[in-house]
Structure formats: C-alpha cells, structure tokens
Amino acid sequence: MSRLHWCDRLGLLVWEEMPNAREWSPEAEDRLAAEWKRAVERDCNHPAIIAWVPVNESMGLPGLKESHPGQYAFLERMVGITRQIDQSRPVIDNDGWEHSDVTDICAIHDYTPTAHLLRERYVETLRGGALPPHVWIDNKPLFVLGSRYRGQPIVLSEVGGFLKVPEGVPPSERDLLFNFYASWRTPEELFEKYHDLMEGIASLKFVAGFCYTQFTDIEQETNGLLTYDRRPKLKPGGVAAIHRELFGDAPVRSVPLLSSI
C-alpha cells in the first residue's frame, strides 16, 4: 500500500510536491512537466491531498529571482497543467517564494526562530499593511516579474527547522544548515522553542495555516519532531497541549498542515 493510502485512512493532510530539477534547461522543463502530469493523474483520487505544488523554492528555476520571463512562464504552464487535470484543489505555483500571479495560495517559507522576531518581521502586515517584499532569506522576493499579492490565503508552509546540535562536533564542522536554522541541545530547550514559535504563529491573525518542518529527521536535516527511526523527541501529549492551548478554539484556517510528500 502506498503512503498516500495510509494518509487517506489516518486523515493526514498532504501537499503533494514534485521533486524538481537542479538545473534549468528547456529539456528539463519538458521532462518535469511530463512527470508532474503523470503524478497528478495518478494521485488525484486520494482525498488526503489538499493542494498541488509543482515547484518548490524555485529549484531548477534559478532565474526567477531576476524575473526570467521564460522560467516565469513555465511556472504558469505548470499551474495550467495541474488545473486541467484537477480543478478541485488549490495549486501553489512555487512553494516558498518568488510567486507568479496565478498561485492560489501565498505560501511562504519562514524560519524566523522566535515569536518576538516573527511579530517584528510582520509588524506592518499585522497593522493591516502589505506583506514583506522579501521572505526570510532576504534576497528572495515573495513575488516576481510584476506579480503581486492579490488576497490569496497566506500559509507559512515551512516553519521551525530547529536542528539538534550533534555531540562532539565543533561548530566549524557542522552542516551548513546550522548557519541558517536555530538549534537545541536538550528536549526541554526544544519544547520551549517550539512553544514560543507556535505562540508567535498564533498571533499572526492573517495566517491561514502552517507546516512545521519537519515531521521526522532525514539524512541531512536533523530538525524533525521525530528521529530518523520515528522516535519522538518531545512527548506527543505536550505538543498536543500546545496546539490545544493556542489553536484549539480557532477556526479551521489556523489548523496546522502536518505533512508534505
């Protein structure tokens, strides 16, 4: 049985994302479009899927930052391919940043580590103003080539990223991710950081949902709520209590998205 089958049975919400090319070329675009079309046709009957994501973080499309017109047009093409197959779910053109005008959701990757800094970052938005023009990584514009935010639901589709500090490894020898993400040494510290971040997200009333990154550790990124072999780093009941405290009485828009496949 597929992972999506068990997501269907367990009620796990899924954004289906496509693995992207690492370099751009017309041939890479054609291959990606063909594979994505087959994936959407294969999986569109799974009720667990709530959104389609043909491109993530501009991978394979490095010119988007400079508003490359051909790569921008490819984003629109991928959204169009998806909508031709399935009109029932939203399509996120480029999850994380550098959106076009045709995305159904404004999906933002934001690894701001604390509630204070998160509110500081979105202070103008909280006052009813515009979103920041750039995302958490400042050289990444939120919209490109004259496109702009048009009132779509805003989802923080990657947050958290708290890395466990490896024992006996000096800072100079740690993975480069430690230069970008916050880290922790004890479960108590992770719990405090997680609670603080959730409090910050809950205070952003314009946010429609979020996805914590990530559910389990993988080979490179040790930032899961579970270890690589699926052992909880925090007591699940404690995590659930945080969510009940901060989101329990909130409308559906504040429910966290739990997975991305």
DAPE-V522287 format. One record per run of one state. SS is the DSSP state (h for helix, s for strand, l for the rest). FROM is the first residue (numbers start at 1). LEN is the number of residues. Records with the same first field share a line. If there is no record, write none. Layout:
BEGIN
SS = FROM-LEN, FROM-LEN
END
This chain:
BEGIN
l = 1-2, 11-3, 18-8, 44-5, 54-2, 57-5, 67-2, 86-4, 93-2, 97-2, 100-5, 110-5, 122-1, 127-7, 135-6, 142-1, 144-9, 161-2, 165-6, 174-2, 180-3, 185-2, 203-4, 214-2, 217-9, 227-5, 233-3, 248-4, 255-2, 258-1, 261-1
h = 3-8, 26-18, 62-5, 69-17, 115-7, 123-4, 171-3, 176-4, 187-16, 236-12, 252-3
s = 14-4, 49-5, 56-1, 90-3, 95-2, 99-1, 105-5, 134-1, 141-1, 143-1, 153-8, 163-2, 183-2, 207-7, 216-1, 226-1, 232-1, 257-1, 259-2
END
